[in-house]
Amino acid sequence: MAKKQSYIKSSYDELVNKVSWPTWSQLQNSSIVVAIATIIIALIIYVMDSIFSNILNVFYSFFV
């Protein structure tokens, strides 16, 4: 039990005194970067999926 209390106390101390938390503006900027990157990656995957779908449809049309 003492080990658990020591762990909780040291974790709390580290979170309060040693972690450098971002400011609100830094957090907003990071969130915007993540949102834009997510949209770009989703668009890339959509384009790749569309291209492969069209290629496979052409390929399958040879056998029908």
TAHU-V646618 format. One record per backbone hydrogen bond with DSSP energy under -0.5 kcal/mol. CO is the residue of the C=O (numbers start at 1). NH is the residue of the N-H. E is the energy in kcal/mol with one decimal. If there is no record, write none. Layout:
{{CO/NH/E} {CO/NH/E}}
//
This chain:
{{1/5/-2.0} {2/6/-2.4} {3/7/-2.3} {4/8/-2.5} {5/9/-2.6} {6/10/-2.5} {7/11/-2.4} {8/12/-2.5} {9/13/-2.5} {10/14/-2.2} {11/15/-2.4} {12/16/-2.3} {13/17/-2.7} {13/18/-0.5} {14/18/-1.6} {14/19/-1.4} {19/21/-0.8} {23/27/-2.3} {24/28/-2.2} {25/29/-2.5} {26/30/-2.4} {27/31/-2.1} {28/32/-2.2} {29/33/-2.2} {30/34/-2.3} {31/35/-2.4} {32/36/-2.5} {33/37/-2.5} {34/38/-2.3} {35/39/-2.1} {36/40/-2.5} {37/41/-2.5} {38/42/-2.4} {39/43/-2.3} {40/44/-2.3} {41/45/-2.4} {42/46/-2.2} {43/47/-2.5} {44/48/-2.5} {45/49/-2.5} {46/50/-2.3} {47/51/-2.5} {48/52/-2.5} {49/53/-2.2} {50/54/-2.3} {51/55/-2.4} {52/56/-2.5} {53/57/-2.3} {54/58/-2.2} {55/59/-2.4} {56/60/-3.1} {57/61/-1.6} {58/62/-0.7} {59/62/-0.9} {60/63/-1.2} {61/64/-0.5}}
//
